[in-house]
């Protein structure tokens, strides 16, 4: 197939931000060794947005829930890392976000 299919394509977070909206989470599947945290922090600073980071793992689901809820309330961003360590939380994320959006629409 060639290098085009095996080498990761560079992503500019500014470009991703420009085509995103407040109702749709941005999900990045990273290759080993990739860590866009510093780029994300730089973009947040440039946009004047606070980030609530949580590294998923044992006992982190309540912190992740609070980070997501607080970010939605404040118009901030939540950054959930190592999501493979919080699969129960991630399995419910889509329904939780949909429910939160529906509740906001009713208000």
C-alpha positions as CSV (number, residue, x, y, z in Angstrom):
1,X,0.0,0.0,0.0
2,X,2.9,2.4,0.6
3,X,3.9,5.0,3.2
4,X,0.8,7.0,2.7
5,X,-1.1,4.3,4.6
6,X,1.4,3.5,7.4
7,X,2.7,6.9,8.4
8,X,0.5,9.2,10.5
9,X,-0.7,12.3,8.8
10,X,0.2,15.5,10.7
11,X,-2.8,17.3,12.1
12,X,-3.0,21.0,12.8
13,X,-5.2,21.5,15.9
14,X,-6.0,25.0,14.7
15,X,-7.6,23.4,11.5
16,X,-9.5,20.9,13.6
17,X,-10.8,23.7,15.9
18,X,-12.0,25.8,12.9
19,X,-14.3,23.0,11.7
20,X,-15.6,21.9,15.1
21,X,-18.6,23.1,17.1
22,X,-19.6,23.2,20.7
23,X,-21.9,20.1,20.4
24,X,-19.4,17.7,18.9
25,X,-16.4,16.3,20.8
26,X,-13.1,16.1,19.1
27,X,-11.6,12.6,19.4
28,X,-8.0,11.9,18.5
29,X,-6.7,8.3,18.1
30,X,-3.0,8.6,18.7
31,X,-0.2,6.5,17.4
32,X,2.5,5.3,19.9
33,X,4.7,8.2,21.0
34,X,2.3,10.9,19.8
35,X,1.2,13.4,22.4
36,X,-0.5,16.6,21.2
37,X,-1.0,17.9,24.8
38,X,1.4,20.8,24.4
39,X,-0.1,21.8,21.1
40,X,-3.6,21.6,22.6
41,X,-2.5,23.7,25.6
42,X,-1.0,26.3,23.3
43,X,-4.2,26.5,21.2
44,X,-6.3,26.8,24.4
45,X,-4.1,29.6,25.6
46,X,-4.4,31.4,22.2
47,X,-8.2,31.0,22.3
48,X,-8.5,31.9,26.0
49,X,-10.0,28.5,26.9
50,X,-9.3,26.6,30.1
51,X,-8.5,22.8,29.9
52,X,-9.5,20.2,32.4
53,X,-7.2,17.3,31.9
54,X,-7.7,13.8,33.3
55,X,-5.5,10.8,32.7
56,X,-7.9,7.8,32.8
57,X,-7.2,4.8,35.0
58,X,-8.4,3.2,38.2
59,X,-10.6,5.6,40.2
60,X,-10.5,8.4,37.6
61,X,-14.1,8.1,36.3
62,X,-15.5,10.6,38.8
63,X,-12.7,13.1,37.9
64,X,-13.4,12.6,34.2
65,X,-17.1,13.1,34.8
66,X,-16.4,16.3,36.7
67,X,-14.0,17.5,34.0
68,X,-16.5,17.0,31.2
69,X,-19.4,18.5,33.2
70,X,-17.4,21.5,34.2
71,X,-16.0,22.1,30.7
72,X,-19.6,21.9,29.3
73,X,-20.8,24.3,32.0
74,X,-18.0,26.9,31.5
75,X,-17.4,26.5,27.8
76,X,-14.0,25.0,28.5
77,X,-12.3,21.9,27.2
78,X,-11.9,18.5,28.9
79,X,-8.9,16.4,27.9
80,X,-9.3,12.7,28.6
81,X,-6.1,10.8,28.1
82,X,-5.4,7.0,28.2
83,X,-9.1,6.4,27.5
84,X,-8.4,2.7,27.0
85,X,-8.1,2.6,30.8
86,X,-11.6,4.0,31.3
87,X,-13.7,1.9,28.9
88,X,-16.8,1.8,31.1
89,X,-16.8,5.6,31.2
90,X,-16.1,5.9,27.5
91,X,-18.9,3.5,26.6
92,X,-21.4,5.8,28.2
93,X,-19.9,9.1,26.9
94,X,-22.0,9.4,23.7
95,X,-25.3,8.9,25.6
96,X,-24.2,11.3,28.4
97,X,-23.3,14.0,25.9
98,X,-26.5,13.5,24.0
99,X,-28.5,13.7,27.2
100,X,-26.6,16.9,28.3
101,X,-27.3,18.5,25.0
102,X,-31.0,17.6,25.2
103,X,-31.3,19.1,28.7
104,X,-29.6,22.3,27.5
105,X,-32.0,22.5,24.6
106,X,-35.0,22.3,27.0
107,X,-33.6,25.1,29.3
